[in-house]
Amino acid sequence: MPEDTKGNVAVEAAEDRGIRKERLGKVISNKMNKTIVVSVERRFPHPKYKKVVKAFSKFYAHDEKGEAKIGDVVLIRETRPLSKLKRWRLTQVLEKAPQISPVNA
């Protein structure tokens, strides 16, 4: 790889890959190994009636460390295909879900 004057190879490699999409969503499942399911809300005006409607999309994301839990708000970034459904990678956990302690009756 060619280096720039400062020797920044990693920056140039990131530029070669192009711009990656990022999505902000809520974790709805973490039952798989190293995989989370993230629900992303999209708001847009209805084409005919112009009312703002919500649409939800589910994305399967790679969570290498297993740090995301159900209910967490996370940032995911597009990546190369990792499996049949996984095309996203967990970038960071922005907000942890509140932990509910079990009630002893």
Backbone as CSV, one residue per row, in Angstrom:
resi,resn,N_x,N_y,N_z,CA_x,CA_y,CA_z,C_x,C_y,C_z
1,MET,0.832,-1.179,0.000,0.000,0.000,0.000,0.877,1.243,0.000
2,PRO,0.517,2.241,-0.777,1.305,3.467,-0.750,1.030,4.249,0.526
3,GLU,2.099,4.818,1.080,1.956,5.604,2.299,1.938,7.086,1.952
4,ASP,1.211,7.873,2.767,1.268,9.316,2.576,2.480,9.860,3.333
5,THR,2.656,11.167,3.349,3.845,11.761,3.952,3.960,11.483,5.438
6,LYS,2.844,11.225,6.117,2.867,10.964,7.553,2.904,9.470,7.861
7,GLY,2.841,8.625,6.838,2.864,7.186,7.071,1.533,6.643,7.545
8,ASN,0.442,7.276,7.167,-0.887,6.882,7.610,-1.492,5.894,6.621
9,VAL,-1.185,4.621,6.773,-1.694,3.602,5.860,-3.151,3.295,6.163
10,ALA,-3.514,3.254,7.438,-4.878,2.893,7.839,-5.900,3.898,7.323
11,VAL,-5.560,5.178,7.332,-6.489,6.200,6.858,-6.746,6.021,5.367
12,GLU,-5.695,5.742,4.623,-5.848,5.556,3.184,-6.642,4.297,2.864
13,ALA,-6.453,3.241,3.643,-7.198,2.000,3.427,-8.685,2.230,3.659
14,ALA,-9.023,3.037,4.660,-10.425,3.338,4.933,-11.033,4.154,3.801
15,GLU,-10.255,5.028,3.198,-10.759,5.826,2.084,-10.995,4.964,0.850
16,ASP,-10.180,3.922,0.657,-10.344,3.035,-0.488,-11.662,2.270,-0.422
17,ARG,-12.130,1.954,0.797,-13.352,1.176,0.954,-14.592,2.000,0.654
18,GLY,-14.477,3.306,0.693,-15.642,4.148,0.433,-16.390,4.470,1.707
19,ILE,-17.495,5.147,1.549,-18.290,5.575,2.690,-19.188,4.417,3.123
20,ARG,-19.145,4.097,4.414,-19.968,3.020,4.967,-21.200,3.620,5.625
21,LYS,-22.335,2.973,5.437,-23.575,3.429,6.066,-23.522,3.137,7.566
22,GLU,-24.144,4.005,8.341,-24.271,3.784,9.772,-25.732,3.898,10.155
23,ARG,-26.159,3.092,11.106,-27.540,3.108,11.569,-27.550,3.110,13.097
24,LEU,-28.549,3.771,13.650,-28.748,3.840,15.091,-30.005,3.037,15.397
25,GLY,-29.919,2.082,16.299,-31.082,1.248,16.579,-31.040,0.627,17.954
26,LYS,-32.049,-0.169,18.223,-32.215,-0.822,19.520,-32.041,-2.325,19.348
27,VAL,-31.305,-2.939,20.264,-31.076,-4.388,20.213,-32.352,-5.100,20.637
28,ILE,-32.843,-6.000,19.771,-34.053,-6.750,20.115,-33.756,-8.218,20.403
29,SER,-32.536,-8.680,20.052,-32.168,-10.061,20.352,-30.649,-10.191,20.409
30,ASN,-30.162,-10.976,21.361,-28.732,-11.293,21.446,-28.536,-12.773,21.783
31,LYS,-29.455,-13.603,21.349,-29.438,-15.023,21.709,-28.447,-15.842,20.891
32,MET,-27.903,-15.285,19.824,-26.943,-16.006,18.987,-25.517,-15.674,19.415
33,ASN,-24.581,-16.534,19.058,-23.180,-16.294,19.379,-22.628,-15.208,18.476
34,LYS,-22.103,-14.138,19.076,-21.463,-13.030,18.361,-22.376,-12.335,17.357
35,THR,-23.689,-12.446,17.537,-24.641,-11.806,16.629,-25.744,-11.141,17.435
36,ILE,-26.106,-9.935,17.017,-27.241,-9.240,17.617,-28.206,-8.859,16.504
37,VAL,-29.472,-8.701,16.860,-30.478,-8.231,15.924,-30.860,-6.824,16.372
38,VAL,-30.731,-5.864,15.447,-30.971,-4.468,15.763,-32.180,-3.987,14.971
39,SER,-33.120,-3.349,15.666,-34.300,-2.777,15.027,-34.049,-1.285,14.818
40,VAL,-34.173,-0.844,13.561,-33.926,0.557,13.214,-35.233,1.181,12.754
41,GLU,-35.574,2.313,13.355,-36.806,3.022,13.012,-36.518,4.044,11.915
42,ARG,-37.418,4.101,10.931,-37.295,5.054,9.833,-38.605,5.805,9.737
43,ARG,-38.546,7.137,9.705,-39.756,7.963,9.621,-39.751,8.687,8.285
44,PHE,-40.895,8.656,7.604,-40.990,9.309,6.303,-42.441,9.671,6.028
45,PRO,-42.694,10.676,5.198,-44.077,11.011,4.851,-44.649,9.998,3.859
46,HIS,-45.886,9.614,4.068,-46.548,8.694,3.146,-46.628,9.370,1.780
47,PRO,-46.334,8.649,0.702,-46.303,9.269,-0.624,-47.623,9.928,-1.049
48,LYS,-48.740,9.320,-0.677,-50.031,9.863,-1.108,-50.670,10.756,-0.046
49,TYR,-50.682,10.278,1.208,-51.435,10.967,2.248,-50.596,11.958,3.061
50,LYS,-49.294,11.933,2.900,-48.359,12.869,3.539,-48.279,12.777,5.058
51,LYS,-48.941,11.791,5.656,-48.805,11.583,7.095,-47.447,10.938,7.363
52,VAL,-46.796,11.349,8.437,-45.513,10.756,8.787,-45.760,9.364,9.368
53,VAL,-45.142,8.375,8.753,-45.311,6.992,9.190,-43.961,6.436,9.641
54,LYS,-44.020,5.420,10.503,-42.820,4.753,10.979,-42.698,3.402,10.296
55,ALA,-41.495,3.065,9.914,-41.206,1.736,9.384,-39.995,1.205,10.145
56,PHE,-39.989,-0.079,10.448,-38.900,-0.684,11.183,-38.193,-1.697,10.304
57,SER,-36.863,-1.721,10.390,-36.047,-2.700,9.681,-35.204,-3.454,10.695
58,LYS,-35.017,-4.760,10.453,-34.176,-5.575,11.326,-32.848,-5.813,10.624
59,PHE,-31.747,-5.577,11.342,-30.420,-5.829,10.810,-29.703,-6.799,11.729
60,TYR,-29.037,-7.789,11.138,-28.203,-8.711,11.886,-26.799,-8.124,11.908
61,ALA,-26.245,-7.931,13.101,-24.941,-7.289,13.230,-23.985,-8.183,14.006
62,HIS,-22.695,-8.068,13.673,-21.654,-8.853,14.328,-21.221,-8.150,15.606
63,ASP,-21.281,-8.860,16.715,-20.881,-8.346,18.024,-19.775,-9.249,18.548
64,GLU,-18.536,-8.922,18.239,-17.391,-9.786,18.543,-17.246,-10.066,20.039
65,LYS,-17.410,-9.049,20.869,-17.181,-9.199,22.312,-18.431,-9.586,23.089
66,GLY,-19.587,-9.563,22.455,-20.830,-9.896,23.137,-21.229,-8.854,24.163
67,GLU,-20.941,-7.589,23.871,-21.191,-6.529,24.855,-22.596,-5.950,24.798
68,ALA,-23.328,-6.111,23.719,-24.667,-5.536,23.590,-25.709,-6.456,24.220
69,LYS,-26.623,-5.867,24.955,-27.709,-6.607,25.595,-29.045,-6.121,25.034
70,ILE,-30.107,-6.864,25.289,-31.436,-6.494,24.796,-31.845,-5.150,25.395
71,GLY,-32.312,-4.251,24.533,-32.752,-2.932,24.971,-31.701,-1.847,24.834
72,ASP,-30.444,-2.208,24.576,-29.388,-1.214,24.396,-29.581,-0.454,23.088
73,VAL,-29.215,0.817,23.096,-29.201,1.619,21.877,-27.781,1.548,21.334
74,VAL,-27.645,1.091,20.077,-26.325,0.841,19.507,-26.159,1.543,18.159
75,LEU,-24.897,1.703,17.773,-24.540,2.228,16.466,-23.915,1.089,15.688
76,ILE,-24.446,0.804,14.495,-23.894,-0.264,13.658,-23.400,0.336,12.355
77,ARG,-22.386,-0.304,11.766,-21.782,0.175,10.526,-21.767,-0.948,9.489
78,GLU,-21.993,-0.587,8.261,-22.000,-1.545,7.160,-20.611,-2.143,6.981
79,THR,-20.574,-3.431,6.635,-19.305,-4.119,6.418,-19.488,-5.159,5.321
80,ARG,-18.429,-5.882,5.021,-18.522,-6.942,4.009,-19.442,-8.044,4.525
81,PRO,-19.996,-8.866,3.652,-20.861,-9.960,4.123,-20.088,-10.925,5.030
82,LEU,-20.621,-11.143,6.220,-19.992,-12.044,7.180,-20.683,-13.399,7.211
83,SER,-21.947,-13.440,6.805,-22.703,-14.689,6.723,-23.880,-14.443,5.790
84,LYS,-24.822,-15.366,5.791,-25.983,-15.238,4.903,-26.760,-13.950,5.174
85,LEU,-26.903,-13.565,6.441,-27.703,-12.397,6.804,-26.900,-11.227,7.365
86,LYS,-25.685,-11.472,7.861,-24.928,-10.418,8.545,-24.125,-9.577,7.567
87,ARG,-24.480,-8.271,7.487,-23.734,-7.319,6.674,-23.400,-6.070,7.478
88,TRP,-23.557,-6.141,8.793,-23.342,-4.993,9.673,-22.461,-5.413,10.829
89,ARG,-21.750,-4.440,11.404,-20.848,-4.675,12.525,-21.163,-3.673,13.631
90,LEU,-21.169,-4.136,14.875,-21.409,-3.248,16.014,-20.242,-2.280,16.149
91,THR,-20.545,-0.970,16.135,-19.510,0.043,16.296,-19.371,0.420,17.762
92,GLN,-20.498,0.777,18.408,-20.446,1.089,19.826,-21.828,1.021,20.452
93,VAL,-21.830,0.791,21.759,-23.064,0.804,22.533,-23.204,2.225,23.068
94,LEU,-24.256,2.930,22.630,-24.432,4.325,23.013,-25.145,4.473,24.352
95,GLU,-26.118,3.608,24.598,-26.917,3.724,25.816,-27.277,2.331,26.307
96,LYS,-26.919,2.051,27.538,-27.241,0.744,28.129,-28.692,0.708,28.584
97,ALA,-29.316,-0.443,28.442,-30.696,-0.630,28.919,-30.680,-0.735,30.432
98,PRO,-31.706,-0.229,31.096,-31.754,-0.356,32.562,-31.907,-1.823,32.956
99,GLN,-31.121,-2.226,33.955,-31.164,-3.599,34.438,-32.251,-3.738,35.485
100,ILE,-33.138,-4.704,35.301,-34.225,-4.947,36.246,-33.810,-6.103,37.140
101,SER,-33.779,-5.855,38.436,-33.391,-6.900,39.371,-34.573,-7.837,39.616
102,PRO,-34.329,-9.118,39.775,-35.429,-10.057,40.029,-36.060,-9.814,41.389
103,VAL,-37.358,-9.995,41.443,-38.107,-9.798,42.676,-38.227,-11.135,43.400
104,ASN,-37.818,-11.146,44.678,-37.945,-12.367,45.476,-39.267,-12.313,46.245
105,ALA,-40.148,-13.267,45.970,-41.471,-13.257,46.596,-41.523,-14.099,47.836
